[in-house]
Amino acid sequence: MKSPPAVVVMGVSGSGKTTVGRELARALDVAFIDADDLHPQSNRDKMAGGRPLTDEDRGPWLRAVGHTIGVHLAGGRGVVVACSALRRLYRDAITEEAGALVLFAHLAGQRELIRERMDDRADHFMPPDLLDSQLETLEPLGSDENGSAFSVDVHPADVAARIRDWATVDHGKEAAA
């Protein structure tokens, strides 16, 4: 029997990670976790104040994300995590901490579309003014990473279906930590 998947739905704030991630988790019949919920309060406060996080700020958070994935997989359960994972270093830290194969589905879209979505949402701690810093930080997936990019210019359910089809293909274990 095939192992349950661990998929990180990644991208900048406003790209639809939570919406697509929840839909994907339903489609795969696995748990959904929003990595924003794993941020320490100090990180949330910093972002709410309009200040981007540093790599030092992100370290404990990334370890918590990877650990959470690892716990699910060790229990024989798949998981979908919505997490920015903007840099290769961050994705490597998550995978290393998980100790297992983690797939990264990058939600990619035009800045204008993402900014419009950010402007339309309420009660989110990430202000739209930080979008440009996230876009500057974003490192596209490398050809040697276990990931693929998915356009967000279609309905979130369609994006989730595309990711589901991709994630359920045998990606092998050779790249697992």
N, C-alpha and C positions, 0 to 999 in steps of 0.2 A: 504494500500500500504506500502511496506517495505521501511524503511528509507534508504537514500543513504549511502554508506559506507565511512568511514574514515580509510584509510590504510597507515601506515608508513612502507615503505620498508627500513629496517634497516640492518646494518652490517658495517664492517670495510671499509675503503677507498679501492677502487679497486674491491669490491665484485660485482659491477654491479647495484647499487641502482638506478642511474639515468636512465640507459638503460632499466632495468626491470620496473622501476616506470613509465616511459613514455609509455611503451607498455601496462602495466596494466591499466593506466588511459584511454588509447584509448579503451581497451577492456571493461572497465566499463562505458565508456562515461562520465567521470568526469574530473575535473581539475587536472593538475599535477603541483606540486611545488617542486623545489629543495631547501631543507633547507640550502644548502650552500649559496644560494642567500640572506638568512636572517641573515647571520653572520655579525656583525659589522666589519668595515675595520680593526680594531685593532686585531681581531681574525684571519682574513685572513693574515694579515702581520706577525703575530706570527707564524702561521703554515708554511707560505712560507719561513720563516727564519729557519725552521727545529725544532721549539720548540713546544712541545705538549701543548694543552690548559689545563688549570686547571678547576676545577669545578666552581670556581668563574668566570672565563672567559665564561663558557658555560651558566650560569644562565640566563642572559638576552636573549640569543639566544634560549634556550629551551622554555622560556615563549613566545617568538615571534612565534615559531613553533606551540605551543599549541593554542595560540590566533588565528593564521591564520586558523587552522583546525576548531576551534569553530565558526569563522565567516562564513566559508563555510557551516558548518552543520546548523547553525542558519538560514541561507538563503535557506535551503532545498536542498543544493547541496552537493554531495559527493566530496571527494578529495583524491588524492594519494600524499604522501609526501616522498621524498627520504631524509632520515635523519639517521645518524649513530646510535643514540640512544643506545650507547654501554652499559650503566649501567642501572640497574633497577631504580635507583634514577632518571635518565634522562627520562625514559619512564613514570614513575609516574608523573613527573613534566609536561610533555607534556599532559598526560591524564587529570590531574587536571586543567590545564589552558584551555584545550579544553572544559571541562565541559560536555563531552559526551563519548560514547563508541568509543575507538580508537583501531584498530586492528594492531598488529605488525607482519610483515612478515620478518623474519630474513634470509638474504641471507648468507648461510654458504658454505665455501669451504676450500680447502687445501691452506696453506700459499704459497706454490710454485706457484700455479695457480694464486692466487690473486697478488702476487709480479710480475709475468710475465705480467699480465694485466696492472698493474701500470707502469711498465717499458715501455710498448707499447703506452701509451697515452701521448699526448702532451698538453702543456698549462694548466695544472691543478696546483692549488696552493698547493696541498698536496703532498709533496715529498715522494717517495717510502721508504725513510729511516725512516719514522714515522709509517710504517706498524706494526713493532714489538710492539711499545708502544700502538697501537690500539688493537692489539691482547691480550696484557696483561690487558688492561682495560676492554675488552669485558666480560660481564656477560651474560651467556646464559639465554634465557627466562625461567622464573619460571613456574611451572605447574599451578600456580594460575593466571598467566598473560594471557591476551587476545592475544595470539600469537602462531605462529608456525614457524618452521625452514624449509627452502627450499634450496636444494642443487643447487649450481651454476655450476655444471659440465655438464650441458646441455645447449642448445641454449636459449638465453634470452626470446624469445617468448614462449618457452615451460615452463620456470619458471613462466612467467607472467600468462600463462593459468592455471597453478596449483594454483597460488595465487588467481586468479579470482574465480576459483571453490570453494576454501576454504572461501574466503571473502564473497561470496554470500549466504552462509549458514547462517541461523539465529543463531547468537551468543548470543542473548538475551541482555537485558539491565541491568541485575542485577549488572554487573561489571562497569557500567558507573559511572563517577564521580558525 
